[in-house]
């Protein structure tokens, strides 16, 4: 992926007046604080990725309005500028405590700062677009190896086992930096996207249904910023999607989930998941693994039909969803409430339960 910020830090060679004693009392020659010209620049092709996915999956005349509405919603996530930046510089010895910290709102694709840092080795962590994300925050970042992006308490909905969607595209970076004495230097730091989006577009024409709720699951719950790894709960959180309409009483609706990436694809029957092209559901064959054991992530579609019954459609996606990616699925809702995929997707398994009963599972309010 070419989805990244570019940060350029140029060593100017000018001595700063401030003492470095507040940063490292043990550093010899610490009177040599250097004034750094710090330039942040956003370079991204995420709009191209978004446009390609929408044009591929929503390519009929009937899709035009909902595609435009979905694009408008996702452009707030896959943006071409940084709202805010959070920059931390950590010691590389001992417990890696944070030495310097800078935050700013820029609302632009570039910004320039003058930073005063003494010569020494640092681990630099950078985060963008987290301050205005209502569901994700930075946790325990006083030390380098404990800094994480985590779901905040406000991220949980009134139903205890579900969380909401991310509200901004999140970008992070990590890079060792050594500020040398009396040497001109340039540091290039790339910020990569840490979240992604999964969308289901449904056509409800002639279905007569009363309501639809869509949830996704299988995604990470947190992200370690320093080592760029995602953390997964034993039971992944259920994400409540955002419902998107075309602004009219049309037959097309979109349900979008913005979240951390999916869990890694499991190994099935000794073969790598990425070499498999189709999931087969056979409830009569006990020797076939159930789809939810193999699929990296899935969507649960709950439809209330005209007669008041609820139909549950499980869409098991046999393809990892990576950071910076957008995945769009398209389905037709039938009068019995089933969601049938359009286009014959061969990487999605479907399990439909008519007159669904929660049987102790999550029961959406319809």
C-alpha positions, 0 to 999 in steps of 0.5 A: 500500500502507498497510504502514508504520511511523510515526515521530514526532519532536517538537522539545522545545525543551530545551537538552541539556547535552552538547556537539556537538563530536563531531558537527560542530566547524565548526557555529556555535552548536553548544552548542545540542544539542536533546533530541528525543522520538522515538516509533516506531509501527507501523501496518500492514494486512499481516495484511489483505493476507495474509488476503485472499490466502489466502482467495482462493486457498485457499477449499475445505474441503480447503485449510483445514489447509494454509491455517492452517499457511501463515498461521502461518508467514507471520505471523512475516514479516508481523508487526504489531510491530517486533523491532528498530530501527536508526536512522542520522543522516547528514551531508548534505555531502561524503561523507555520513558517519554522525553518529549511530547508535542500535539497540534491541530493542523487540518492540512496535508503538511505542517512545519515545526521548530523542535529543540532536541538534544543530541541522543538516541530516541524512539519516535512514535507518531499518531495522527487523527486520534484526538477527534476520534470519539471511540479510540484513544491513546492509552498508557503512552508515558512509556514507549512499549506500552503506548496503544490505540485502544477503544475508549469507554465511550466506544461501547454502546448501550448493549454491553457486547457491542462497540461503535465504529471508528470516526476517523482514519488513524495513522501511526509511525515508529522509527529510531532516531539518533540526533548527532552532534554538529551533523546535518541530518534528515529523517523520513518517517512514514505514517501508515493507516491503522484502521479499515472499513467494511461495507454491505450495500443491500437492495430491498426492492420488492422485499416488503421487510420492516427493518435491517440491522448489520453487525461485523466481528472478527477485528482487532480490539487494540493496536501496539504503536511501537511494534505495529501489532494488533491485539485480538480478544479471545471473543472479538468485539461485535461492531455496530455498523453505521446505516447510510441512505441515499437521502431518499426513500430508495431501495438501496441502503449501506451499512458501514463498519470502520474498525481495526483490521481482521484477525489473520486467516486461519490455516485450514486442512494444512493449507494457507487460507489465502490459497482457498477461494471458496467456503462450503457450508454443509451442515449435514457433514460433521467432518467439514469445519464450520465457516466461522472457525476459518473465516477472518471476519464476518457480517451478521445481517438481521432482517425483520420481515413483514410477518414479524419474524427475524431472519439472520444471514451470516456472511463469512468473508474468506479474505483478510481485511488489512489496514488501509483497505475498503471492502464492499459487499453487495446483497439482495434482500428477499421477502423471507429476509435472507441476504443473498450476495450479488455477483456470486462472490467466491470468497464469502460463505453464507449461512441463513437462518429463518425464524431466527432465535438468539439461543443465548447469542446477541439479540439485536433490537429490531 
